[in-house]
Amino acid sequence: MVQPSDTLGIWLHHLEDEADAAFLYRELAQAERDAHKADLYRRLAGVEDRHVEMWRKLLAEHGHQVETPPPSRGARLRAWLARRAGSGLLLPMLLQEEGREVKGYLNLYRESPDGAVGPTALTLAKESKEHAETLAAMSGSEGEPWHKTGAGGFLRNVVYGFNDGLTANFGLVAGMIGAQGGLDVASHAVVVAGLAGMAADALSMGSSGYLAAKSEREVFEHEIAMEKEEIRLMPELEQEELNLLYQAKGIPEAQAEALAAQIMQDPSRALEEQVREELKIGEATSTPMREAWVTGIATALGAFIPVAPLLVSRGPAAIWTSFALAMVSHFAVGGARSFFTGRGVFRSGLDMFLVGLGVAGIGYLIGDWIVRLL
């Protein structure tokens, strides 16, 4: 029986992925100095070879005789980088790839559990899951790589919203001052443009925050649904996973095993445990409206800084005060960003100071150029 071209393409893609994984595991084994880890990588490569043969057999049964594909360009490039930068570079890539395979194989199984590829896909999903968990343990990662549950907090939204409003409106005000022909006085149009820019920035960032939080909630719902499906399809692996999670918390092995077995008797309770312990999704997550208000207000406050002195006076002193306040604020918000980036406060602040200076200079020159052009 010949499969449709789109289905054939999906099967060939999985075949190539498995062949690439076998190649990369062998590269890891060669680069690894720890004999135990190197042996583990070689064994994982052997399992991937078996996966390749499973796909070749399935394809042959449906009228497509194919050879084992050579390593793709992407796999060869990753191997080349790993040989020069160390196996630590390749391990996270393989972890992500195993996670994608789990998700892809589960999707194949759900689409046709009793079809030609259903049993094979479920077997491959289980073994890829085991690989992913092994790699996650070796790399020190938590949770499962096919679940993406990272989220920004309140402070992050404030800092980045403030930064966006400040930089964007500072450039707009500088451009309007450049368009009026000098720094002698800020016209009424400069103030109006600054206030309009503040409102537009706040609305834009607020709506982005709303949509981001809404998307995050949808991602969580999808991941929880996927975890529920994994508990249904692979209860023995999920039980072992809970067992290991409890042992990692210091619970004795026998007690952890008994507790995991007891919890898995109730699928709803098992799902609650996996969501909390594995996916790290808490009960309280940000609502879309809260994200919209926090991000929008922070953006408006940042955008108001370059305009504020011009509401009091329109002379050169007000213009230079606006510039000074904006530059100090850029340095301050850059320093605050270091809380998330891990960089030094001064270096991060200096980077943002230079960004603000560049935005002001370019904005001023563009405004002046446009007026001359018109």
Backbone torsions as a table, in degrees:
resi	resn	phi	psi	omega
1	MET	NA	123.2	-179.1
2	VAL	-89.0	129.2	-179.8
3	GLN	-81.5	154.1	174.2
4	PRO	-58.5	156.4	-174.2
5	SER	-61.8	-36.3	-179.2
6	ASP	-68.8	-40.3	176.5
7	THR	-65.2	-42.5	177.8
8	LEU	-59.3	-41.7	179.6
9	GLY	-61.7	-39.5	178.4
10	ILE	-64.8	-44.0	179.8
11	TRP	-63.2	-42.7	178.8
12	LEU	-65.0	-36.2	178.4
13	HIS	-62.5	-44.3	178.5
14	HIS	-65.4	-38.5	176.7
15	LEU	-58.6	-46.6	-180.0
16	GLU	-64.1	-39.9	178.6
17	ASP	-62.0	-42.6	-180.0
18	GLU	-66.5	-39.6	178.0
19	ALA	-64.8	-40.9	176.6
20	ASP	-62.1	-42.1	-178.9
21	ALA	-63.0	-42.7	178.1
22	ALA	-59.9	-43.5	178.9
23	PHE	-61.4	-44.8	-176.0
24	LEU	-71.9	-35.1	175.5
25	TYR	-62.5	-38.3	178.0
26	ARG	-67.2	-36.8	175.4
27	GLU	-62.5	-41.9	177.4
28	LEU	-61.7	-41.7	-179.7
29	ALA	-61.8	-39.3	179.6
30	GLN	-69.6	-33.9	-177.1
31	ALA	-84.4	-17.1	-174.9
32	GLU	-81.6	128.4	-179.6
33	ARG	-85.1	-27.6	178.7
34	ASP	-74.1	118.0	-175.1
35	ALA	-61.8	-38.5	-179.4
36	HIS	-64.4	-45.7	179.9
37	LYS	-66.1	-40.3	179.2
38	ALA	-60.9	-41.1	178.4
39	ASP	-65.1	-38.2	178.3
40	LEU	-63.1	-41.9	179.1
41	TYR	-63.8	-39.3	178.6
42	ARG	-64.8	-38.1	177.0
43	ARG	-66.7	-38.7	176.6
44	LEU	-64.2	-38.1	176.9
45	ALA	-62.1	-38.9	178.1
46	GLY	-63.3	-37.9	177.3
47	VAL	-66.0	-40.4	178.7
48	GLU	-64.2	-36.2	174.9
49	ASP	-60.0	-40.0	178.1
50	ARG	-65.2	-37.0	176.5
51	HIS	-62.7	-40.8	178.0
52	VAL	-58.7	-45.4	-178.9
53	GLU	-66.2	-32.7	176.8
54	MET	-63.4	-42.4	179.3
55	TRP	-69.4	-40.5	178.9
56	ARG	-61.8	-40.8	179.0
57	LYS	-65.1	-43.2	-180.0
58	LEU	-63.1	-42.1	178.5
59	LEU	-65.0	-40.6	179.7
60	ALA	-63.9	-37.6	179.6
61	GLU	-64.9	-20.4	-179.4
62	HIS	-111.8	26.3	170.1
63	GLY	86.9	18.3	-178.2
64	HIS	-129.5	100.4	176.3
65	GLN	-83.7	116.1	-178.0
66	VAL	-130.1	149.8	175.2
67	GLU	-88.9	165.6	174.5
68	THR	-65.1	122.4	-176.4
69	PRO	-69.9	147.6	175.8
70	PRO	-71.5	164.6	178.5
71	PRO	-57.4	138.2	178.8
72	SER	-71.4	168.3	177.9
73	ARG	-60.9	-41.2	179.8
74	GLY	-61.8	-41.3	179.0
75	ALA	-65.9	-41.3	178.9
76	ARG	-64.8	-37.8	178.6
77	LEU	-65.7	-44.2	178.9
78	ARG	-63.0	-39.8	178.4
79	ALA	-64.8	-40.7	179.2
80	TRP	-61.5	-43.9	178.5
81	LEU	-64.9	-40.0	-178.7
82	ALA	-65.2	-37.2	179.6
83	ARG	-64.6	-26.6	-178.0
84	ARG	-98.6	-31.3	-177.4
85	ALA	-105.6	-6.0	179.2
86	GLY	102.3	160.7	-176.8
87	SER	-67.4	-19.3	179.0
88	GLY	-60.9	-24.7	178.5
89	LEU	-76.1	-35.3	-175.0
90	LEU	-81.9	-31.1	-175.2
91	LEU	-59.5	-48.3	178.3
92	PRO	-62.1	-34.4	178.8
93	MET	-64.4	-43.2	179.0
94	LEU	-67.5	-34.9	177.7
95	LEU	-62.2	-45.1	177.5
96	GLN	-63.8	-39.3	-179.4
97	GLU	-65.8	-41.7	177.3
98	GLU	-62.5	-39.2	178.0
99	GLY	-62.7	-41.4	177.8
100	ARG	-64.8	-36.4	179.6
101	GLU	-65.8	-41.1	177.9
102	VAL	-57.9	-48.2	-178.3
103	LYS	-63.6	-43.8	-178.8
104	GLY	-64.6	-41.9	-178.6
105	TYR	-70.8	-36.0	176.1
106	LEU	-64.7	-38.5	177.3
107	ASN	-63.7	-42.1	177.1
108	LEU	-59.9	-42.4	-178.7
109	TYR	-67.0	-43.0	-178.4
110	ARG	-64.0	-35.1	-178.9
111	GLU	-69.0	-31.9	-177.5
112	SER	-153.1	73.2	-175.3
113	PRO	-61.6	-31.1	-178.5
114	ASP	-106.7	8.2	-178.2
115	GLY	-81.7	-168.2	-175.4
116	ALA	-62.2	-36.7	-173.4
117	VAL	-99.6	-8.5	-173.3
118	GLY	-53.8	-59.7	-179.0
119	PRO	-59.5	-41.2	178.7
120	THR	-62.4	-44.6	-178.5
121	ALA	-62.2	-40.8	-179.7
122	LEU	-66.2	-42.2	176.9
123	THR	-60.4	-44.8	-179.1
124	LEU	-67.2	-36.0	177.5
125	ALA	-62.2	-44.2	-179.5
126	LYS	-63.5	-45.1	-177.3
127	GLU	-71.7	-36.3	176.5
128	SER	-66.7	-35.4	176.1
129	LYS	-61.6	-44.6	178.1
130	GLU	-61.4	-42.1	177.9
131	HIS	-61.0	-46.4	-177.8
132	ALA	-61.1	-41.0	-179.7
133	GLU	-68.3	-37.0	176.8
134	THR	-63.3	-46.6	179.8
135	LEU	-65.9	-38.7	179.0
136	ALA	-61.7	-41.3	178.4
137	ALA	-65.0	-39.4	-179.3
138	MET	-70.0	-30.7	-178.1
139	SER	-92.9	-5.0	-179.9
140	GLY	80.1	14.8	179.6
141	SER	-80.7	156.5	176.5
142	GLU	-111.5	151.9	176.6
143	GLY	76.3	-168.2	-177.7
144	GLU	-108.8	134.6	-172.0
145	PRO	-68.4	-14.9	179.4
146	TRP	-89.4	-2.5	174.5
147	HIS	-103.9	124.3	-178.1
148	LYS	-113.5	107.9	-174.7
149	THR	-128.5	19.6	179.3
150	GLY	-68.8	142.0	-178.0
151	ALA	-145.1	148.7	176.9
152	GLY	-84.1	152.1	-178.8
153	GLY	-100.2	-178.2	-178.7
154	PHE	-58.6	-49.5	-176.6
155	LEU	-63.2	-39.5	178.8
156	ARG	-60.9	-43.6	179.7
157	ASN	-63.3	-39.2	179.0
158	VAL	-63.5	-48.9	-176.0
159	VAL	-64.0	-47.6	-176.2
160	TYR	-74.4	-33.1	174.9
161	GLY	-65.6	-45.3	178.2
162	PHE	-59.4	-44.5	-179.5
163	ASN	-62.2	-44.5	-179.2
164	ASP	-63.1	-46.3	180.0
165	GLY	-63.6	-43.1	-179.6
166	LEU	-61.6	-51.2	-175.5
167	THR	-66.9	-47.1	-177.2
168	ALA	-63.6	-46.0	-176.3
169	ASN	-75.4	-29.2	175.5
170	PHE	-63.0	-42.7	176.7
171	GLY	-64.4	-38.7	178.7
172	LEU	-65.1	-46.1	179.6
173	VAL	-63.1	-42.8	178.5
174	ALA	-62.4	-39.7	178.4
175	GLY	-64.6	-39.9	178.7
176	MET	-67.7	-37.4	177.2
177	ILE	-66.4	-40.4	176.2
178	GLY	-62.9	-36.4	-178.9
179	ALA	-68.9	-26.9	-179.6
180	GLN	-84.5	-4.5	169.0
181	GLY	99.8	7.5	177.3
182	GLY	163.4	-178.0	-176.2
183	LEU	-104.9	18.3	-176.5
184	ASP	-73.8	-39.2	-177.1
185	VAL	-158.4	145.3	177.0
186	ALA	-94.0	120.0	-177.6
187	SER	-74.2	169.1	176.2
188	HIS	-58.6	-36.0	-178.9
189	ALA	-64.0	-33.8	178.8
190	VAL	-63.5	-45.0	-178.9
191	VAL	-65.9	-44.2	179.9
192	VAL	-61.4	-44.7	179.6
193	ALA	-62.8	-40.4	179.4
194	GLY	-63.4	-43.8	179.1
195	LEU	-68.3	-40.1	177.4
196	ALA	-65.0	-39.8	177.4
197	GLY	-63.9	-38.4	177.6
198	MET	-60.3	-46.6	-179.4
199	ALA	-64.3	-43.8	-178.5
200	ALA	-64.6	-43.1	178.8
201	ASP	-61.7	-44.8	-178.4
202	ALA	-62.8	-44.1	179.5
203	LEU	-65.1	-41.0	-179.7
204	SER	-64.2	-48.9	-178.9
205	MET	-69.9	-35.7	177.7
206	GLY	-62.8	-44.8	179.1
207	SER	-66.6	-35.9	176.8
208	SER	-64.1	-40.8	177.1
209	GLY	-63.0	-39.4	178.3
210	TYR	-62.3	-49.0	-178.0
211	LEU	-66.7	-35.8	179.1
212	ALA	-65.3	-44.6	179.5
213	ALA	-65.9	-38.1	178.6
214	LYS	-64.5	-42.4	178.5
215	SER	-65.1	-40.0	178.7
216	GLU	-60.4	-43.8	178.7
217	ARG	-61.3	-41.0	178.9
218	GLU	-65.5	-37.4	176.4
219	VAL	-62.3	-45.1	178.9
220	PHE	-59.2	-45.4	-179.8
221	GLU	-61.5	-39.7	179.0
222	HIS	-66.1	-43.0	-178.2
223	GLU	-66.8	-37.2	178.1
224	ILE	-66.0	-41.5	177.8
225	ALA	-62.7	-38.4	179.5
226	MET	-67.8	-40.1	177.7
227	GLU	-63.7	-38.6	177.0
228	LYS	-60.6	-39.7	179.5
229	GLU	-68.1	-37.7	178.8
230	GLU	-64.8	-38.4	177.9
231	ILE	-63.8	-37.0	179.2
232	ARG	-71.4	-41.5	-174.0
233	LEU	-86.2	-32.4	-173.6
234	MET	-131.4	56.5	-175.1
235	PRO	-61.0	-33.9	-177.4
236	GLU	-67.5	-37.0	178.1
237	LEU	-72.7	-39.1	178.7
238	GLU	-65.2	-36.9	177.4
239	GLN	-64.7	-42.8	177.7
240	GLU	-63.7	-36.8	179.2
241	GLU	-64.0	-45.5	176.5
242	LEU	-61.2	-41.5	178.1
243	ASN	-55.9	-47.9	-179.2
244	LEU	-67.7	-38.0	177.8
245	LEU	-61.4	-42.2	179.6
246	TYR	-68.0	-39.3	177.8
247	GLN	-63.6	-37.2	179.1
248	ALA	-64.2	-23.3	178.3
249	LYS	-86.5	-1.1	177.0
250	GLY	101.4	3.7	177.9
251	ILE	-75.5	133.8	179.1
252	PRO	-55.9	150.3	-172.1
253	GLU	-56.8	-48.1	-177.8
254	ALA	-63.4	-41.5	179.9
255	GLN	-67.8	-40.7	179.1
256	ALA	-63.2	-40.8	179.8
257	GLU	-64.4	-43.2	179.7
258	ALA	-66.5	-40.2	180.0
259	LEU	-64.9	-43.3	179.3
260	ALA	-63.3	-41.4	179.3
261	ALA	-64.0	-39.9	179.7
262	GLN	-65.6	-43.7	-178.3
263	ILE	-66.1	-38.5	-178.2
264	MET	-68.5	-11.7	175.4
265	GLN	-68.7	-24.1	179.7
266	ASP	-115.0	101.6	-176.4
267	PRO	-55.7	-36.9	-179.0
268	SER	-68.0	-40.4	177.0
269	ARG	-68.5	-38.2	177.4
270	ALA	-61.1	-40.0	178.9
271	LEU	-64.4	-42.3	178.3
272	GLU	-60.0	-42.7	179.8
273	GLU	-64.9	-43.8	-178.5
274	GLN	-67.0	-38.8	179.2
275	VAL	-62.9	-41.3	-177.9
276	ARG	-77.7	-46.9	-172.2
277	GLU	-83.3	-35.7	-172.5
278	GLU	-99.6	-50.6	-178.3
279	LEU	-80.7	-17.7	179.8
280	LYS	61.0	34.9	176.6
281	ILE	-95.1	116.0	-180.0
282	GLY	-83.0	173.7	-179.5
283	GLU	-71.2	-39.3	-175.4
284	ALA	-98.6	110.0	174.1
285	THR	-121.3	158.2	-175.8
286	SER	-63.7	141.7	175.7
287	THR	-89.0	153.5	179.5
288	PRO	-56.8	-41.7	-178.6
289	MET	-67.3	-37.3	177.8
290	ARG	-64.1	-44.0	178.0
291	GLU	-61.2	-40.1	-179.9
292	ALA	-62.3	-46.1	-178.7
293	TRP	-67.1	-46.2	-177.9
294	VAL	-61.5	-49.7	-177.6
295	THR	-67.2	-42.5	-179.0
296	GLY	-63.4	-45.9	-179.2
297	ILE	-66.7	-42.3	178.0
298	ALA	-60.6	-40.5	178.5
299	THR	-64.8	-42.8	-180.0
300	ALA	-62.7	-40.1	179.5
301	LEU	-63.9	-44.3	178.2
302	GLY	-63.8	-41.0	-177.8
303	ALA	-70.3	-23.0	-177.2
304	PHE	-76.1	-24.4	-174.3
305	ILE	-57.6	-48.8	-179.2
306	PRO	-68.1	-20.5	-176.8
307	VAL	-89.5	-30.4	-171.1
308	ALA	-52.4	-50.2	-179.1
309	PRO	-62.5	-27.6	-177.9
310	LEU	-76.4	-13.6	174.4
311	LEU	-78.5	-20.8	179.9
312	VAL	-91.3	-40.6	-178.5
313	SER	-149.2	158.1	-179.7
314	ARG	-114.8	2.6	-175.5
315	GLY	-79.4	-178.7	-179.6
316	PRO	-57.2	-37.2	-179.1
317	ALA	-61.3	-39.9	179.9
318	ALA	-67.2	-38.5	179.5
319	ILE	-64.6	-46.2	179.8
320	TRP	-69.3	-32.2	174.9
321	THR	-64.4	-42.1	177.1
322	SER	-59.6	-43.7	179.9
323	PHE	-63.5	-45.5	-177.5
324	ALA	-65.0	-44.4	178.9
325	LEU	-61.2	-42.4	-179.3
326	ALA	-64.6	-40.5	-178.9
327	MET	-69.3	-42.1	176.9
328	VAL	-61.9	-40.5	-180.0
329	SER	-66.0	-37.6	176.5
330	HIS	-61.3	-44.0	179.2
331	PHE	-63.1	-42.1	-178.3
332	ALA	-65.4	-44.2	-178.2
333	VAL	-71.2	-29.9	174.0
334	GLY	-64.3	-42.4	176.2
335	GLY	-62.1	-38.2	178.5
336	ALA	-66.7	-34.8	179.1
337	ARG	-63.3	-25.7	-179.1
338	SER	-63.5	-21.2	176.9
339	PHE	-60.8	-32.6	-178.5
340	PHE	-95.9	-32.7	-175.0
341	THR	-87.0	-20.5	-179.2
342	GLY	83.5	-0.1	179.0
343	ARG	-80.3	168.1	177.6
344	GLY	-65.5	148.4	-177.4
345	VAL	-62.3	-46.9	-176.6
346	PHE	-65.5	-44.6	-178.5
347	ARG	-65.0	-42.4	178.7
348	SER	-65.6	-40.5	177.7
349	GLY	-64.8	-40.3	179.5
350	LEU	-64.8	-38.8	177.5
351	ASP	-57.9	-47.2	-178.8
352	MET	-69.0	-33.7	176.4
353	PHE	-60.6	-44.8	179.6
354	LEU	-67.4	-36.5	175.9
355	VAL	-61.4	-46.1	179.3
356	GLY	-62.0	-41.3	178.3
357	LEU	-62.9	-42.5	178.8
358	GLY	-65.8	-41.3	178.8
359	VAL	-61.8	-44.3	-179.6
360	ALA	-63.5	-46.4	-178.3
361	GLY	-63.6	-46.1	-179.2
362	ILE	-66.8	-42.0	178.9
363	GLY	-59.9	-44.5	179.8
364	TYR	-61.8	-46.2	-178.6
365	LEU	-65.7	-39.5	178.9
366	ILE	-64.9	-43.2	178.4
367	GLY	-60.5	-45.2	179.4
368	ASP	-63.7	-39.9	-179.5
369	TRP	-66.4	-41.9	-179.5
370	ILE	-63.0	-41.9	179.3
371	VAL	-64.0	-43.0	178.6
372	ARG	-65.2	-36.5	-179.2
373	LEU	-68.1	-38.3	-179.2
374	LEU	-79.4	NA	NA
